[in-house]
Amino acid sequence: MTPETAGALAGLLASLGVLVVVSRLRARRIRLDQRLAPYLRPQRSSSALLRSPTTTGPLATVERLAAPVLRDAVHLVSRLGSPSADLRRRLTRAGRDETVEQFRAGQVVWGVLGLAAGLTLALLLAATRGTPPVVLVVLVVLCAVTGVLARDWALGRQVAQRESRMLQEMPTVAELLALAVGAGEGATGALERVVRSTRGELTAELERTLADARAGAPLTAALDGLADRTGLAALARFAEGVAVAVERGTPLAEVLRAQAQDVREEVRRDLMETGGRKEVAMMVPVVFLILPVTVAFAVFPSLLVLRVGL
């Protein structure tokens, strides 16, 4: 390492240290409500007996020491990541009960794991290959950012898988609802019968819709909530069709059968599109692997004969 590179690296580290110290001091600035908090007594809104007991882990002291750092890291990730409203909707679509803050904390943990992996890889490269420090610092930062983004990518994949399962379950659930309505059940009774007799992601959403209806909300409003909680256009059309049939008194069984047929047609179209994309992807090994090997087997004997003749 040349003296110029060492001086530049030392200056970079010193500037980063100054920025970290200044940011920490600004984050720890005492606000007015914090100054007045010791002199004010908050009023309890409920009995102390109803509060859930605070559970402490085996490393309670470490948790208390790491809590401020984790809180600041969560704020940093929330600034750099997706908006809280969008993240909350994606968590709802994924069927997860955790809050936005808990997901941000998970992102911080994944980022720390990526940082640890990057540090390990950087130490190995520095010990074996003598990689420049600037490249190692960039590698560590990229590993940490990759860990944070991997958590968000895993959530998106979970949302896509859950909605795919719901789309596959929807025709069967619609047919069962149509059979129950045709047998004389009302809309609420048919939903209760289907929820009792089936299992799956769509059944869980229908169970939540029934819970909203039992809590006092109209069935049409509960169905609108079902459409809002999911990102599937087919499920939104299904909920809207059932709500319109309940409000206007149209034959519900026919509406449900038409909805099931529409979903089957949409699944068939998606399958054909996927098959078309896979067909194009299958041309890659054929063109770049199988065809060159075939040409080599066809040309090699001719080249050998020509070489022998010469």
Helices and strands as residue ranges (DSSP letters): H 3-27, H 32-36, G 37-39, G 48-50, H 60-80, H 84-93, H 100-128, H 133-182, H 187-197, H 201-214, H 219-229, H 233-248, H 252-285, I 286-290, H 291-309
